[in-house]
Amino acid sequence: MTTTYSGPAKLILIDGACISGMASLSTNQRGGINGWGGTFRPDEITTDLRNAGEGLQLELPYDRVGAVAVTGMRKLLATQLLMSLKGDGPVPF
């Protein structure tokens, strides 16, 4: 069974700063391995965001929060960034 979420989210950095954006998340249950992850496209790009790694939280609507780590980043256009996220702990969607 796969569960997905696609919509608005806030990435909460270690210092408490919130970055709004759009998330596309899904669960992955393959070969007995359960987990979740996806991508996050921030509305704004800051130096702290570019340096983000582990210990972050992703807040979805209705105060649903999940712990995440950044596993990769790539530029989409001159002004956009796509972040790959790996969830840690319970699925927030």
N, CA, C and O atoms as a GROMACS GRO file, in nm:
protein
  372
    1MET      N    1   0.084  -0.118   0.000
    1MET     CA    2   0.000   0.000   0.000
    1MET      C    3   0.089   0.124   0.000
    1MET      O    4   0.183   0.134   0.078
    2THR      N    5   0.059   0.218  -0.086
    2THR     CA    6   0.134   0.342  -0.093
    2THR      C    7   0.043   0.458  -0.060
    2THR      O    8  -0.069   0.468  -0.112
    3THR      N    9   0.089   0.545   0.025
    3THR     CA   10   0.016   0.665   0.061
    3THR      C   11   0.096   0.784   0.011
    3THR      O   12   0.219   0.783   0.017
    4THR      N   13   0.026   0.886  -0.039
    4THR     CA   14   0.095   1.003  -0.092
    4THR      C   15   0.037   1.132  -0.037
    4THR      O   16  -0.077   1.135   0.010
    5TYR      N   17   0.117   1.238  -0.044
    5TYR     CA   18   0.073   1.374  -0.011
    5TYR      C   19   0.142   1.466  -0.109
    5TYR      O   20   0.262   1.453  -0.134
    6SER      N   21   0.067   1.559  -0.164
    6SER     CA   22   0.123   1.661  -0.250
    6SER      C   23   0.051   1.792  -0.220
    6SER      O   24  -0.070   1.802  -0.238
    7GLY      N   25   0.126   1.892  -0.174
    7GLY     CA   26   0.064   2.019  -0.140
    7GLY      C   27   0.156   2.106  -0.057
    7GLY      O   28   0.276   2.082  -0.050
    8PRO      N   29   0.098   2.209   0.006
    8PRO     CA   30   0.178   2.304   0.082
    8PRO      C   31   0.241   2.241   0.205
    8PRO      O   32   0.185   2.150   0.265
    9ALA      N   33   0.358   2.292   0.241
    9ALA     CA   34   0.430   2.244   0.359
    9ALA      C   35   0.527   2.352   0.404
    9ALA      O   36   0.556   2.447   0.331
   10LYS      N   37   0.577   2.336   0.526
   10LYS     CA   38   0.680   2.425   0.579
   10LYS      C   39   0.796   2.338   0.626
   10LYS      O   40   0.776   2.242   0.700
   11LEU      N   41   0.915   2.373   0.583
   11LEU     CA   42   1.036   2.306   0.631
   11LEU      C   43   1.088   2.387   0.748
   11LEU      O   44   1.116   2.506   0.734
   12ILE      N   45   1.102   2.323   0.864
   12ILE     CA   46   1.148   2.391   0.984
   12ILE      C   47   1.295   2.355   1.005
   12ILE      O   48   1.329   2.240   1.029
   13LEU      N   49   1.380   2.457   0.997
   13LEU     CA   50   1.524   2.436   1.011
   13LEU      C   51   1.562   2.421   1.158
   13LEU      O   52   1.480   2.446   1.246
   14ILE      N   53   1.685   2.381   1.183
   14ILE     CA   54   1.732   2.356   1.320
   14ILE      C   55   1.719   2.480   1.407
   14ILE      O   56   1.689   2.469   1.526
   15ASP      N   57   1.740   2.600   1.349
   15ASP     CA   58   1.731   2.724   1.428
   15ASP      C   59   1.587   2.771   1.446
   15ASP      O   60   1.564   2.876   1.506
   16GLY      N   61   1.490   2.694   1.395
   16GLY     CA   62   1.349   2.730   1.410
   16GLY      C   63   1.292   2.810   1.294
   16GLY      O   64   1.172   2.834   1.289
   17ALA      N   65   1.376   2.850   1.200
   17ALA     CA   66   1.328   2.925   1.084
   17ALA      C   67   1.236   2.836   1.001
   17ALA      O   68   1.264   2.717   0.981
   18CYS      N   69   1.126   2.893   0.951
   18CYS     CA   70   1.029   2.819   0.870
   18CYS      C   71   1.039   2.865   0.725
   18CYS      O   72   1.038   2.985   0.697
   19ILE      N   73   1.048   2.770   0.634
   19ILE     CA   74   1.053   2.798   0.491
   19ILE      C   75   0.929   2.734   0.428
   19ILE      O   76   0.913   2.612   0.433
   20SER      N   77   0.842   2.816   0.371
   20SER     CA   78   0.722   2.764   0.305
   20SER      C   79   0.757   2.711   0.167
   20SER      O   80   0.854   2.754   0.104
   21GLY      N   81   0.677   2.615   0.121
   21GLY     CA   82   0.698   2.560  -0.012
   21GLY      C   83   0.597   2.452  -0.042
   21GLY      O   84   0.493   2.442   0.023
   22MET      N   85   0.627   2.372  -0.143
   22MET     CA   86   0.539   2.263  -0.186
   22MET      C   87   0.613   2.130  -0.168
   22MET      O   88   0.730   2.116  -0.206
   23ALA      N   89   0.542   2.033  -0.110
   23ALA     CA   90   0.601   1.901  -0.088
   23ALA      C   91   0.528   1.796  -0.171
   23ALA      O   92   0.408   1.807  -0.195
   24SER      N   93   0.602   1.696  -0.214
   24SER     CA   94   0.546   1.579  -0.280
   24SER      C   95   0.606   1.459  -0.209
   24SER      O   96   0.725   1.430  -0.224
   25LEU      N   97   0.524   1.388  -0.131
   25LEU     CA   98   0.573   1.282  -0.043
   25LEU      C   99   0.501   1.151  -0.070
   25LEU      O  100   0.388   1.150  -0.117
   26SER      N  101   0.567   1.042  -0.038
   26SER     CA  102   0.502   0.912  -0.049
   26SER      C  103   0.568   0.813   0.047
   26SER      O  104   0.683   0.830   0.088
   27THR      N  105   0.491   0.711   0.082
   27THR     CA  106   0.547   0.602   0.161
   27THR      C  107   0.608   0.503   0.064
   27THR      O  108   0.567   0.495  -0.052
   28ASN      N  109   0.707   0.429   0.110
   28ASN     CA  110   0.764   0.323   0.027
   28ASN      C  111   0.779   0.200   0.112
   28ASN      O  112   0.850   0.199   0.212
   29GLN      N  113   0.711   0.097   0.071
   29GLN     CA  114   0.713  -0.030   0.143
   29GLN      C  115   0.756  -0.138   0.044
   29GLN      O  116   0.674  -0.202  -0.020
   30ARG      N  117   0.888  -0.156   0.035
   30ARG     CA  118   0.942  -0.253  -0.060
   30ARG      C  119   1.031  -0.351   0.014
   30ARG      O  120   1.116  -0.312   0.094
   31GLY      N  121   1.010  -0.475  -0.011
   31GLY     CA  122   1.096  -0.578   0.045
   31GLY      C  123   1.104  -0.576   0.197
   31GLY      O  124   1.210  -0.605   0.254
   32GLY      N  125   0.994  -0.544   0.261
   32GLY     CA  126   0.992  -0.541   0.407
   32GLY      C  127   1.049  -0.414   0.468
   32GLY      O  128   1.056  -0.402   0.590
   33ILE      N  129   1.090  -0.319   0.383
   33ILE     CA  130   1.144  -0.193   0.434
   33ILE      C  131   1.035  -0.087   0.427
   33ILE      O  132   0.985  -0.057   0.319
   34ASN      N  133   1.000  -0.032   0.540
   34ASN     CA  134   0.899   0.073   0.544
   34ASN      C  135   0.969   0.207   0.562
   34ASN      O  136   1.068   0.216   0.636
   35GLY      N  137   0.919   0.309   0.497
   35GLY     CA  138   0.975   0.442   0.512
   35GLY      C  139   0.894   0.541   0.432
   35GLY      O  140   0.794   0.506   0.370
   36TRP      N  141   0.937   0.665   0.435
   36TRP     CA  142   0.870   0.767   0.356
   36TRP      C  143   0.971   0.875   0.320
   36TRP      O  144   1.075   0.890   0.383
   37GLY      N  145   0.937   0.949   0.218
   37GLY     CA  146   1.025   1.055   0.172
   37GLY      C  147   0.964   1.124   0.052
   37GLY      O  148   0.847   1.101   0.020
   38GLY      N  149   1.041   1.207  -0.013
   38GLY     CA  150   0.991   1.278  -0.130
   38GLY      C  151   1.074   1.401  -0.159
   38GLY      O  152   1.195   1.404  -0.136
   39THR      N  153   1.006   1.504  -0.210
   39THR     CA  154   1.074   1.627  -0.248
   39THR      C  155   1.005   1.748  -0.186
   39THR      O  156   0.887   1.743  -0.151
   40PHE      N  157   1.081   1.856  -0.175
   40PHE     CA  158   1.030   1.983  -0.125
   40PHE      C  159   1.086   2.093  -0.214
   40PHE      O  160   1.206   2.098  -0.239
   41ARG      N  161   0.997   2.180  -0.262
   41ARG     CA  162   1.038   2.294  -0.345
   41ARG      C  163   1.010   2.422  -0.265
   41ARG      O  164   0.894   2.463  -0.256
   42PRO      N  165   1.114   2.484  -0.208
   42PRO     CA  166   1.093   2.602  -0.124
   42PRO      C  167   1.051   2.725  -0.205
   42PRO      O  168   1.090   2.741  -0.321
   43ASP      N  169   0.971   2.811  -0.140
   43ASP     CA  170   0.930   2.937  -0.203
   43ASP      C  171   1.046   3.036  -0.208
   43ASP      O  172   1.050   3.122  -0.295
   44GLU      N  173   1.139   3.023  -0.113
   44GLU     CA  174   1.256   3.110  -0.109
   44GLU      C  175   1.379   3.027  -0.076
   44GLU      O  176   1.370   2.923  -0.011
   45ILE      N  177   1.494   3.073  -0.123
   45ILE     CA  178   1.618   3.000  -0.100
   45ILE      C  179   1.709   3.087  -0.015
   45ILE      O  180   1.743   3.199  -0.053
   46THR      N  181   1.750   3.035   0.101
   46THR     CA  182   1.840   3.107   0.191
   46THR      C  183   1.968   3.026   0.208
   46THR      O  184   1.974   2.908   0.174
   47THR      N  185   2.070   3.091   0.261
   47THR     CA  186   2.196   3.022   0.288
   47THR      C  187   2.174   2.909   0.388
   47THR      O  188   2.228   2.800   0.372
   48ASP      N  189   2.094   2.936   0.492
   48ASP     CA  190   2.067   2.832   0.592
   48ASP      C  191   1.997   2.713   0.528
   48ASP      O  192   2.024   2.599   0.563
   49LEU      N  193   1.908   2.740   0.434
   49LEU     CA  194   1.838   2.632   0.365
   49LEU      C  195   1.936   2.550   0.282
   49LEU      O  196   1.930   2.427   0.282
   50ARG      N  197   2.026   2.616   0.212
   50ARG     CA  198   2.126   2.545   0.131
   50ARG      C  199   2.217   2.457   0.217
   50ARG      O  200   2.268   2.355   0.170
   51ASN      N  201   2.238   2.497   0.342
   51ASN     CA  202   2.326   2.422   0.432
   51ASN      C  203   2.251   2.320   0.517
   51ASN      O  204   2.311   2.252   0.600
   52ALA      N  205   2.120   2.309   0.497
   52ALA     CA  206   2.037   2.218   0.577
   52ALA      C  207   2.076   2.074   0.551
   52ALA      O  208   2.114   2.036   0.440
   53GLY      N  209   2.067   1.993   0.656
   53GLY     CA  210   2.102   1.851   0.644
   53GLY      C  211   2.006   1.766   0.723
   53GLY      O  212   1.901   1.726   0.674
   54GLU      N  213   2.043   1.737   0.848
   54GLU     CA  214   1.961   1.651   0.933
   54GLU      C  215   1.900   1.732   1.046
   54GLU      O  216   1.936   1.848   1.069
   55GLY      N  217   1.806   1.669   1.116
   55GLY     CA  218   1.743   1.733   1.231
   55GLY      C  219   1.636   1.833   1.195
   55GLY      O  220   1.604   1.921   1.275
   56LEU      N  221   1.580   1.822   1.075
   56LEU     CA  222   1.477   1.914   1.029
   56LEU      C  223   1.339   1.855   1.051
   56LEU      O  224   1.324   1.736   1.076
   57GLN      N  225   1.238   1.942   1.041
   57GLN     CA  226   1.101   1.895   1.050
   57GLN      C  227   1.023   1.950   0.932
   57GLN      O  228   1.047   2.061   0.886
   58LEU      N  229   0.928   1.870   0.884
   58LEU     CA  230   0.839   1.912   0.776
   58LEU      C  231   0.699   1.920   0.834
   58LEU      O  232   0.645   1.820   0.882
   59GLU      N  233   0.640   2.039   0.828
   59GLU     CA  234   0.505   2.060   0.882
   59GLU      C  235   0.406   2.066   0.767
   59GLU      O  236   0.419   2.145   0.674
   60LEU      N  237   0.306   1.979   0.776
   60LEU     CA  238   0.198   1.974   0.678
   60LEU      C  239   0.075   2.042   0.738
   60LEU      O  240   0.074   2.072   0.857
   61PRO      N  241  -0.029   2.066   0.657
   61PRO     CA  242  -0.151   2.127   0.712
   61PRO      C  243  -0.205   2.048   0.831
   61PRO      O  244  -0.179   1.929   0.845
   62TYR      N  245  -0.279   2.116   0.914
   62TYR     CA  246  -0.342   2.058   1.034
   62TYR      C  247  -0.239   2.016   1.137
   62TYR      O  248  -0.260   1.920   1.211
   63ASP      N  249  -0.125   2.088   1.141
   63ASP     CA  250  -0.021   2.066   1.242
   63ASP      C  251   0.037   1.926   1.242
   63ASP      O  252   0.081   1.877   1.346
   64ARG      N  253   0.038   1.860   1.128
   64ARG     CA  254   0.102   1.729   1.117
   64ARG      C  255   0.249   1.752   1.086
   64ARG      O  256   0.283   1.823   0.991
   65VAL      N  257   0.337   1.693   1.168
   65VAL     CA  258   0.481   1.719   1.156
   65VAL      C  259   0.556   1.587   1.149
   65VAL      O  260   0.524   1.491   1.219
   66GLY      N  261   0.658   1.583   1.064
   66GLY     CA  262   0.745   1.467   1.054
   66GLY      C  263   0.890   1.510   1.049
   66GLY      O  264   0.923   1.614   0.993
   67ALA      N  265   0.977   1.429   1.107
   67ALA     CA  266   1.121   1.456   1.103
   67ALA      C  267   1.176   1.416   0.966
   67ALA      O  268   1.140   1.311   0.913
   68VAL      N  269   1.264   1.501   0.911
   68VAL     CA  270   1.322   1.472   0.779
   68VAL      C  271   1.471   1.507   0.777
   68VAL      O  272   1.520   1.584   0.859
   69ALA      N  273   1.539   1.448   0.681
   69ALA     CA  274   1.678   1.482   0.651
   69ALA      C  275   1.687   1.510   0.502
   69ALA      O  276   1.620   1.445   0.422
   70VAL      N  277   1.770   1.605   0.465
   70VAL     CA  278   1.792   1.638   0.324
   70VAL      C  279   1.893   1.539   0.267
   70VAL      O  280   2.003   1.524   0.321
   71THR      N  281   1.856   1.472   0.159
   71THR     CA  282   1.947   1.376   0.097
   71THR      C  283   2.005   1.426  -0.035
   71THR      O  284   2.095   1.364  -0.091
   72GLY      N  285   1.954   1.540  -0.083
   72GLY     CA  286   2.007   1.596  -0.207
   72GLY      C  287   1.937   1.725  -0.244
   72GLY      O  288   1.826   1.752  -0.197
   73MET      N  289   2.002   1.804  -0.329
   73MET     CA  290   1.944   1.928  -0.380
   73MET      C  291   1.985   1.945  -0.525
   73MET      O  292   2.095   1.909  -0.564
   74ARG      N  293   1.892   2.000  -0.603
   74ARG     CA  294   1.928   2.033  -0.741
   74ARG      C  295   1.850   2.155  -0.787
   74ARG      O  296   1.736   2.176  -0.746
   75LYS      N  297   1.913   2.234  -0.871
   75LYS     CA  298   1.848   2.353  -0.926
   75LYS      C  299   1.749   2.310  -1.033
   75LYS      O  300   1.779   2.223  -1.115
   76LEU      N  301   1.631   2.373  -1.031
   76LEU     CA  302   1.532   2.347  -1.135
   76LEU      C  303   1.541   2.453  -1.243
   76LEU      O  304   1.553   2.422  -1.361
   77LEU      N  305   1.535   2.575  -1.203
   77LEU     CA  306   1.550   2.688  -1.294
   77LEU      C  307   1.650   2.782  -1.227
   77LEU      O  308   1.709   2.747  -1.125
   78ALA      N  309   1.669   2.899  -1.281
   78ALA     CA  310   1.765   2.992  -1.223
   78ALA      C  311   1.730   3.028  -1.079
   78ALA      O  312   1.818   3.058  -0.999
   79THR      N  313   1.600   3.024  -1.045
   79THR     CA  314   1.558   3.069  -0.912
   79THR      C  315   1.489   2.961  -0.830
   79THR      O  316   1.437   2.992  -0.723
   80GLN      N  317   1.488   2.836  -0.875
   80GLN     CA  318   1.418   2.731  -0.802
   80GLN      C  319   1.512   2.618  -0.762
   80GLN      O  320   1.609   2.588  -0.831
   81LEU      N  321   1.479   2.556  -0.648
   81LEU     CA  322   1.558   2.448  -0.593
   81LEU      C  323   1.465   2.332  -0.558
   81LEU      O  324   1.356   2.355  -0.505
   82LEU      N  325   1.506   2.210  -0.587
   82LEU     CA  326   1.429   2.092  -0.550
   82LEU      C  327   1.514   2.012  -0.451
   82LEU      O  328   1.626   1.972  -0.480
   83MET      N  329   1.457   1.990  -0.332
   83MET     CA  330   1.527   1.918  -0.226
   83MET      C  331   1.470   1.778  -0.213
   83MET      O  332   1.349   1.760  -0.211
   84SER      N  333   1.557   1.678  -0.205
   84SER     CA  334   1.514   1.541  -0.178
   84SER      C  335   1.517   1.520  -0.028
   84SER      O  336   1.613   1.554   0.040
   85LEU      N  337   1.408   1.462   0.024
   85LEU     CA  338   1.394   1.441   0.168
   85LEU      C  339   1.374   1.294   0.200
   85LEU      O  340   1.312   1.220   0.124
   86LYS      N  341   1.428   1.253   0.315
   86LYS     CA  342   1.405   1.119   0.368
   86LYS      C  343   1.339   1.136   0.503
   86LYS      O  344   1.393   1.202   0.592
   87GLY      N  345   1.222   1.076   0.518
   87GLY     CA  346   1.149   1.085   0.644
   87GLY      C  347   1.210   0.996   0.750
   87GLY      O  348   1.271   0.893   0.721
   88ASP      N  349   1.191   1.037   0.875
   88ASP     CA  350   1.240   0.961   0.989
   88ASP      C  351   1.127   0.952   1.091
   88ASP      O  352   1.079   1.054   1.140
   89GLY      N  353   1.085   0.832   1.121
   89GLY     CA  354   0.978   0.816   1.218
   89GLY      C  355   0.842   0.804   1.153
   89GLY      O  356   0.831   0.770   1.035
   90PRO      N  357   0.736   0.831   1.231
   90PRO     CA  358   0.599   0.814   1.181
   90PRO      C  359   0.569   0.902   1.060
   90PRO      O  360   0.619   1.013   1.048
   91VAL      N  361   0.486   0.848   0.972
   91VAL     CA  362   0.444   0.920   0.851
   91VAL      C  363   0.343   1.029   0.891
   91VAL      O  364   0.245   0.998   0.959
   92PRO      N  365   0.364   1.156   0.851
   92PRO     CA  366   0.274   1.263   0.892
   92PRO      C  367   0.155   1.286   0.798
   92PRO      O  368   0.081   1.383   0.815
   93PHE      N  369   0.136   1.199   0.701
   93PHE     CA  370   0.024   1.219   0.607
   93PHE      C  371  -0.056   1.093   0.592
   93PHE      O  372  -0.153   1.090   0.517
   0.00000   0.00000   0.00000
